[in-house]
Amino acid sequence: MFELNNPSKSFASHRPVRKILTELLPEKIEDLKIPLYLSSTNLSTGENTMLCEGNLFDAVMASTSIPVAFRPIKIGIDYHVD
């Protein structure tokens, strides 16, 4: 496989969306009233990952991270995009 080093280049930032989400939603996916499953691609393995627990904001950001437009999101030891 490969390791993605310093994926900091992108055209846009997730900060505005993350700020809104933190004001409106709980921090953990499992704290939502309705079960939520978000899909992202793990850049280390190339496989689809279903995110259904953990940090809600990272999962949403990963699921909306269009390559080049937004930077990949680190979840655990891997980077994720959609």
Long-range contacts (C-beta under 8 A, 24 or more apart in sequence): 1-44, 1-45, 2-44, 3-44, 4-43, 4-44, 4-72, 4-79, 7-71, 7-72, 7-79, 8-71, 9-71, 10-68, 10-69, 10-70, 10-71, 11-68, 11-69, 11-70, 12-69, 12-70, 13-70, 14-61, 14-64, 14-65, 14-70, 14-71, 14-73, 17-60, 17-61, 17-64, 18-57, 18-61, 21-56, 21-57, 21-60, 22-57, 25-56, 25-57, 26-56, 27-55, 27-56, 27-57, 28-53, 28-54, 28-55, 28-56, 29-53, 29-54, 29-55, 29-56, 29-59, 31-56, 32-56, 38-62, 38-63, 39-63, 39-82, 40-65, 40-73, 40-75, 40-80, 40-81, 40-82, 41-80, 41-81, 41-82, 42-78, 42-79, 42-80, 43-72, 43-78, 43-79, 43-80, 43-81, 44-77, 44-78, 44-79, 45-78, 49-80, 51-75
